[in-house]
Amino acid sequence: HAALLRRINDPRPSEVSMRDSPARAAEFSLGAHTYRVPAALHATNRATVTALFVAALRARDVPAEPAGVILLQGGEQLERHDTDHEPLFRQESFFHYLFGVREAGCYAAISLPDGRATLFVPQPGREYEVVCGKFPSPAEFVQTYGVDEAVALEGLVPWLAERLARSDA
């Protein structure tokens, strides 16, 4: 494992990095003295899942180029017994594997067949900021997690309807 972690943390470009991807500069880290995991690793995981989905659709003799959307829901922050106590949040494993996202309440979509990644992020109001501090903007999610785009969670339904209409055309 040590050799793999050294390779992942090597700042030099490698076959794991995606030179033209926003994931190239982004990385996952839990702070000082922890390993930095490049977001390119999550982008590679998404590319693998996309390829498997497209191959499975082609195997079903889909007449046209497979198109569609893989929609995923991340973990939700819980509260204990209607109090303001929040247990330690742990992201859904599959969601973290594909996106590296640490925040609760997010959804994500992977467009088929191109693998374009979109995060749908909550936009808590001022009440949240007073207690917990500033929540990242969609642009900050793109920069932090190296996805192609991030949209406020309220935009999920219109975004999905527009993509599905495109795939039906």
C-alpha positions in Angstrom: 0.0 0.0 0.0 2.9 2.4 0.7 4.0 2.4 -2.9 0.5 3.2 -4.1 0.1 6.0 -1.6 3.5 7.4 -2.6 2.4 7.4 -6.3 -0.9 9.0 -5.5 0.8 11.7 -3.5 3.6 12.3 -6.1 3.1 15.9 -7.4 4.5 14.9 -10.8 1.9 14.0 -13.6 1.2 10.3 -14.0 -1.2 8.1 -15.8 -3.6 8.6 -12.9 -3.9 12.4 -13.5 -6.3 13.7 -16.1 -4.4 16.6 -17.7 -7.5 18.5 -19.1 -9.8 17.7 -16.2 -10.8 20.1 -13.5 -9.9 17.2 -11.2 -6.2 17.7 -12.0 -5.6 20.4 -9.4 -8.1 19.3 -6.7 -7.3 16.9 -4.0 -8.9 15.3 -0.9 -7.1 15.7 2.4 -8.2 15.6 6.0 -5.5 18.1 7.0 -1.9 18.3 8.0 0.0 15.1 8.2 -2.6 13.1 6.2 -2.3 11.8 2.7 -3.5 14.0 -0.2 -5.6 12.0 -2.6 -5.9 13.8 -6.0 -9.5 14.2 -7.3 -8.2 12.6 -10.4 -8.6 9.3 -8.6 -12.3 10.0 -8.1 -12.5 11.1 -11.8 -10.9 7.8 -12.8 -13.4 5.9 -10.7 -16.2 7.7 -12.4 -14.7 7.0 -15.8 -14.6 3.3 -14.9 -18.2 3.2 -13.8 -19.3 5.2 -16.9 -17.5 2.7 -19.2 -19.2 -0.2 -17.4 -22.6 1.3 -17.7 -22.1 2.1 -21.4 -20.8 -1.4 -22.1 -23.8 -2.9 -20.3 -26.2 -0.8 -22.3 -24.5 -1.8 -25.6 -24.6 -5.4 -24.6 -28.4 -5.1 -24.4 -28.5 -4.1 -28.1 -29.5 -0.5 -27.5 -30.1 0.7 -31.1 -28.5 4.2 -30.6 -25.5 5.4 -28.7 -26.3 4.8 -25.0 -27.4 8.0 -23.3 -28.8 8.9 -20.0 -27.9 9.9 -16.5 -26.7 8.0 -13.4 -28.2 9.9 -10.4 -26.7 9.3 -7.0 -27.7 10.5 -3.5 -25.0 11.2 -0.9 -25.4 10.9 2.8 -27.7 13.1 4.9 -26.8 14.7 8.2 -28.8 13.2 11.1 -30.0 14.8 14.3 -30.4 13.0 17.6 -34.0 12.8 18.8 -35.2 16.2 17.6 -32.3 18.0 19.3 -29.6 20.2 17.8 -27.0 17.4 18.4 -25.6 16.1 15.2 -23.7 12.8 15.3 -20.4 12.7 13.3 -21.3 12.7 9.6 -19.9 10.0 7.4 -20.4 10.2 3.7 -22.0 7.3 1.8 -19.0 5.1 0.7 -20.1 4.8 -2.9 -20.6 8.6 -3.1 -17.2 9.3 -1.6 -15.6 6.7 -3.9 -16.9 8.5 -7.0 -16.8 12.1 -5.9 -14.7 12.6 -2.7 -17.4 14.9 -1.3 -17.4 15.4 2.4 -20.5 17.6 2.8 -23.9 16.2 3.6 -27.1 16.6 1.5 -25.5 16.4 -1.9 -26.7 14.6 -5.0 -24.6 13.9 -8.1 -25.1 12.9 -11.7 -22.9 11.2 -14.2 -24.0 11.8 -17.8 -23.8 9.0 -20.2 -22.0 8.3 -22.4 -19.5 11.1 -21.9 -19.1 10.7 -18.1 -19.6 14.4 -17.3 -19.9 14.8 -13.5 -22.4 17.3 -11.9 -22.8 17.9 -8.2 -26.1 19.2 -6.8 -25.3 21.0 -3.5 -27.5 22.4 -0.8 -27.4 26.1 -0.2 -28.2 26.5 3.5 -29.3 30.0 4.4 -28.0 32.6 6.8 -29.2 30.6 9.8 -26.7 27.9 8.9 -23.9 30.4 8.4 -24.5 32.0 11.8 -24.0 28.7 13.6 -21.7 26.6 11.4 -19.9 29.2 9.2 -19.9 29.7 5.4 -21.1 26.8 3.3 -19.2 26.4 0.0 -20.7 27.8 -3.1 -21.3 25.7 -6.2 -18.1 27.2 -7.8 -16.1 26.2 -4.7 -17.5 22.6 -5.0 -16.2 22.5 -8.6 -12.8 23.7 -7.5 -12.6 21.5 -4.4 -13.8 18.2 -6.0 -12.8 18.6 -9.6 -16.2 17.9 -11.1 -17.4 19.4 -14.4 -20.1 21.5 -12.8 -22.0 22.1 -9.6 -25.6 23.3 -9.3 -27.7 24.4 -6.4 -29.8 21.5 -5.2 -33.0 23.4 -6.2 -31.8 23.0 -9.8 -31.7 19.2 -9.8 -35.2 18.6 -11.3 -34.9 21.1 -14.2 -31.3 19.9 -14.9 -32.4 16.3 -15.0 -35.5 17.0 -17.1 -33.3 18.9 -19.6 -30.7 16.1 -19.8 -33.3 13.3 -20.2 -35.1 15.3 -22.9 -31.8 15.5 -24.7 -31.2 11.8 -24.5 -34.7 11.1 -25.8 -34.1 13.3 -28.9 
